[in-house]
Amino acid sequence: MSPSVAPSLSHAERFARLTVLLAESQPLWRPLPFQHRASPWGEASSALDAALLALTDDEAARLQDAPFTDSPLAEWLPVAKLEALSALPELDGDGDALPAAWAAHVGGRKWSQIEAFLPRVAAAPDERLVEWCAGKGHLARALSRRGETEVTALEWQAALCQDGQRLADRQGAAVRMAEQDVLAPEAGRWLSSETHVAALHACGDLHARLIELCAAQGSAVTLAPCCYQRTAAAHYRPLSQQGRERAAALGLTLSREELAMAVQETVTAPRHVRRRREQAGAWRLGFDLLQREVRGVDAYLPVPSLAYGRLPADFAGFCRWAAEQKGLAMPADIDWAAFEAAGERRRGEVVRRELVRHLFRRPLEVWLVLDRALRLEEAGFAVELGTFCARELTPRNLLLRAARR
C-alpha cells in the first residue's frame, strides 16, 4: 500500500486496518527500551536491534523527526502501511487572515494555532457558538470578533473566567465567560442542536465528554483533541461501538501510559533545552545501572520526575537525590565517572531503540481520533477528519469536524 491509497478509505475501514496493525505489532511497540539493559524484543528481533544500534547519530536524529521517510527499518516493520494509514488531508478553511491586533495578550505559538484553527470552524449563521475548556477565552474572542457574534466560553477556573471577561470587555468582543466544570452533569445545558462547539486542544476526558454530549444533543463540533492519557479510567475504553468490538476481538488494550505514547512528539526545542533533556536522560539511565548493582536486583526501578530547572548540579548529586527518593543507601566507593559514562552510552542505545515506538506514535493518535469520529458517525453525524496546521506549529494538529446529517 502506498501513502496515496489510504486517504480514499472510509473512517471505518481506516480504523479497522489500523486496529489490526496496532494489535499485531504490540510486541514491538509496547516494550519501553529505557527499562531494559539490552534489547527489549529478545532474539526474535536481533536483526532489527542490530540495525537500530548501527544507526549514526545523524540517522537517528532524522528518524526521530521523520520516522516514515527513507526508513532503514522497513525490512522488519510495516513502515509503508503505517505511513499510509496515518496520512490525513489538510482540512479546508476560509483562508481569511486574522488582524494582527487580535493577538494581544495571547502567546505567539498559541495565537498561531488559533490563526490556523479558527478559519476551519465552519459554523452556520444560525448556530450559537460555544468554546469548550476556554481558559481565558482567547479562541472565543477571535471567534466573536471574526463572526461579529456572541460566543459563550466555558471554563471551570473562576480566576481564568474573570481574566477572560476583562480581556473580552476591553477588546469589545461579545464573549460571555461562564464558570462551568464540563465534566459535571449539568454541563450539557450549554449544548443543543442549534449549537456549534469549538475546542482547541481539550484534553482527555474533557473532549471525550464533549463528544458524548454532542452525540446526544446534536451539536455541531470542531475539535482538536489532545492528551488522551488524561483520563480517570486506568485502561482505554473506545468511545465507538466499532472500536470496542474490534479492540476486544484483537486483544488491543491501552493503559494511560500507552495512551501517552500518542502525544510524546514535541516540536524542536532550543539547543540548551535539548541538551539538558539529554543529560537528564543519561543520568537516569546511569542511575538505573547503579541501582541494579546496589540492590543486587537486575530490574528497572522507577524514579519520580524532576523538572529540568531543579536538576542537581552533577551526576553524583542526581544519584543521591534519586536514591533518597527510593530509600536506597549508597555505598561510599562509587566510581561516579564510570556510571555517568555508562549512562551516556546507554542513552544512545535507548534513543535508537525508541525509534520503533516513534513509528507507531502517529498511527496510534490517528486511531484514537478515528474512534471519536466513528462515535459521532454512529450517532448520525457527517464527520471530516484531517489536519489544520503543520506539525512544526504543533504535533497535535489533527482536527475533527462534525455536524448532524
HELIX and SHEET records of a PDB file:
HELIX    1   1 ALA A    6  SER A    8  5                                   3    
HELIX    2   2 HIS A   11  GLU A   24  1                                  14    
HELIX    3   3 GLN A   26  TRP A   29  1                                   4    
HELIX    4   4 PRO A   33  GLN A   35  5                                   3    
HELIX    5   5 GLU A   43  SER A   45  5                                   3    
HELIX    6   6 SER A   46  LEU A   53  1                                   8    
HELIX    7   7 ASP A   57  ASP A   65  1                                   9    
HELIX    8   8 VAL A   79  SER A   86  1                                   8    
HELIX    9   9 ALA A  100  ALA A  103  5                                   4    
HELIX   10  10 GLY A  108  PHE A  117  1                                  10    
HELIX   11  11 LEU A  118  ARG A  120  5                                   3    
HELIX   12  12 HIS A  138  GLY A  147  1                                  10    
HELIX   13  13 ALA A  158  GLN A  171  1                                  14    
HELIX   14  14 PRO A  185  TRP A  190  5                                   6    
HELIX   15  15 GLY A  204  GLN A  217  1                                  14    
HELIX   16  16 GLN A  241  LEU A  250  1                                  10    
HELIX   17  17 ARG A  256  ALA A  260  1                                   5    
HELIX   18  18 MET A  261  VAL A  263  5                                   3    
HELIX   19  19 ARG A  271  ARG A  295  1                                  25    
HELIX   20  20 TYR A  308  ARG A  310  5                                   3    
HELIX   21  21 PHE A  315  LYS A  326  1                                  12    
HELIX   22  22 TRP A  336  ARG A  353  1                                  18    
HELIX   23  23 LEU A  355  GLU A  378  1                                  24    
SHEET    1   A 7 VAL A 175  GLU A 179  0                                        
SHEET    2   A 7 VAL A 151  GLU A 155  1                                        
SHEET    3   A 7 ARG A 128  GLU A 131  1                                        
SHEET    4   A 7 THR A 195  CYS A 203  1                                        
SHEET    5   A 7 ALA A 220  CYS A 226  1                                        
SHEET    6   A 7 LEU A 398  ARG A 404 -1                                        
SHEET    7   A 7 PHE A 381  THR A 387 -1                                        
END                                                                             
